[in-house]
Amino acid sequence: LSGIFPTYRNELFSIIDGYKADKNSGEYVLPQIPPGRHRLTHWLHAVENGIIADIQQSGRSVFDDGFTIDTRTPAPIEIAITTTGGIVVGTVRDALGNTAPPATVAVVPLLPRRNNPALFHRTLSGKDGQFTIRNVAPGAYKVFAWAHPPFGEPWLNAGFMTQYEQRGQSVQVTPNSATSVRVTVIPKA
């Protein structure tokens, strides 16, 4: 498939340089991965409704929890991609129900899947409070909106999310369809 670029990440960095691809077999080789716990994701921007369905190593899923690299050559990793991604569309409002100024919107998986950064999505709402997030894997999520979030992607941090958990709007994303949601902006994180 064209338009798919592998990347691996650990807690400190994300790397996409130096990989070798065989367009005929669909195989990638990611060299010089340092020892440690890693997650593998793919950029699927060029694949309409494209999502990662699962990532497996030695017949077991490593999609949510990642895989370990040590001094041995690791078993191959198999990535299953599907075009069943959903869309989350919505509106951000303030506490009085008025259109909120542009806000950072995050679609966050429920607690059992929060180890998987590939399931998180973010965007900015427009001046009219509207937002659209594409290529969301089917499943249960919460949608949050912050007027002024801290730097980076704080919704990936469990400690940060604990204080806002009740302020998210629950949604169920279904394959190849749009889910609509109205979110109340969190004024300041």
Salt bridges, closest charged atoms under 4 A:
GLU11 OE2 - ARG39 NH1 3.82
ASP64 OD1 - ARG113 NH2 2.86
ASP70 OD2 - ARG72 NH2 2.47
GLU165 OE1 - ARG114 NH1 2.82
GLU165 OE2 - LYS142 NZ 3.41
